[in-house]
Amino acid sequence: QVRLVESGGGLVQAGGSLRLSCATSGHTFSSVAAGWFRQAPGKEREFVAGIRWSIDLTYYADSVKGRFTISRDNAKNTLYLQMNSPKPEDTGIYYCAVAPGRIIPPRSLDEYPYWGQGTQVTVSS
């Protein structure tokens, strides 16, 4: 059974930095795409960043490009999201997700069958 557990959320000042982690287990990650999504209060969950696990090919939403970096550690089966220069509008619950068998990380929620429980990120101005 695939299991995803996020950690690293918290309160951060605008312009600071924060790193989210997503520990994964229960799957052979030789052919998967993984992604980070977020959901702000009163808004729909949206794509933040994605990675093709096997070759470290990354994709970003325009709103975070140049500030956030998605990466993975194969030895630890862990996904990361490095958040640099966060803004108050980056506040929300951040979720990691995995889409087995996908080459390009989908931007649609429906394409990801496995999700973590989420971790809250609050950016103060």
C-alpha positions in Angstrom: 0.0 0.0 0.0 1.4 3.4 -1.0 1.8 5.8 1.9 2.8 9.4 1.8 3.5 11.5 4.9 4.3 15.2 4.6 6.2 17.2 7.2 8.0 20.5 7.5 5.1 22.9 7.4 4.8 25.9 9.8 4.9 29.6 10.0 7.5 31.5 7.9 8.0 35.1 7.2 7.7 36.4 3.7 11.1 36.3 2.1 12.3 33.5 4.3 12.6 29.8 3.4 11.0 26.5 4.3 11.5 23.0 3.1 8.6 20.5 3.0 9.3 16.7 2.9 7.1 13.9 1.8 8.2 10.4 2.9 6.9 7.7 0.6 6.6 4.0 1.0 4.8 0.9 -0.4 5.7 1.4 -4.0 8.5 0.9 -6.5 9.2 4.4 -7.7 11.0 3.5 -10.9 8.2 4.9 -13.1 6.2 7.5 -11.3 5.4 11.1 -11.4 5.1 13.0 -8.2 3.8 16.4 -7.4 3.1 19.1 -4.8 -0.3 20.8 -4.6 -1.7 23.4 -2.3 -5.1 24.6 -1.1 -5.7 28.0 0.3 -8.8 28.7 2.4 -11.9 29.0 0.2 -10.0 28.0 -2.9 -9.6 24.9 -4.9 -6.5 22.7 -4.6 -3.9 23.7 -7.3 -0.8 22.3 -8.8 2.5 23.7 -7.5 5.3 21.6 -8.8 5.8 18.1 -10.3 8.7 15.8 -11.0 9.4 12.8 -13.1 11.0 10.6 -10.4 13.4 8.6 -12.5 15.2 11.4 -14.4 14.6 14.4 -12.2 12.6 16.3 -14.8 10.7 19.1 -13.1 7.7 21.3 -13.8 6.3 24.4 -11.9 3.3 26.5 -11.7 4.0 30.0 -13.0 3.3 31.5 -9.6 6.2 29.7 -7.9 8.7 29.3 -10.8 12.1 30.7 -9.7 11.2 30.6 -6.0 10.3 26.9 -5.3 12.3 23.8 -6.1 11.0 20.3 -6.2 13.4 17.4 -5.7 13.6 13.8 -4.6 16.0 11.6 -2.8 15.9 8.1 -4.3 17.8 6.5 -1.4 15.2 7.8 1.1 12.2 7.6 -1.2 11.4 11.2 -0.2 10.1 14.1 -2.1 10.9 17.7 -1.2 9.7 21.2 -1.9 12.1 24.0 -1.1 10.2 27.2 -0.7 12.4 30.3 -1.0 11.1 33.8 -0.8 7.6 32.7 0.0 4.8 35.3 -0.2 1.6 35.6 1.9 -0.3 34.2 -1.1 1.6 31.0 -0.8 -0.3 30.2 2.5 -2.2 27.0 2.4 -2.2 23.3 3.1 0.4 21.6 1.0 -0.1 18.1 -0.2 2.2 15.6 -2.0 0.8 13.1 -4.4 2.1 10.3 -6.6 0.9 9.1 -10.0 2.4 5.6 -10.8 3.0 4.9 -14.4 3.0 8.5 -15.5 5.9 10.1 -17.4 4.9 13.7 -17.3 3.6 14.9 -13.9 0.0 15.7 -14.4 -1.4 19.1 -13.3 -4.8 17.7 -12.7 -5.8 16.4 -9.2 -7.7 13.5 -10.7 -4.6 12.0 -12.2 -3.1 11.3 -8.8 -4.5 8.2 -6.9 -2.2 8.6 -3.9 -2.1 11.6 -1.5 -0.6 12.6 1.7 -2.5 14.1 4.6 -1.2 17.6 4.0 0.9 20.1 6.0 0.0 23.7 6.8 2.2 26.5 5.6 1.5 30.0 6.8 3.5 32.9 5.3 3.3 36.1 7.4 3.9 39.5 5.8 
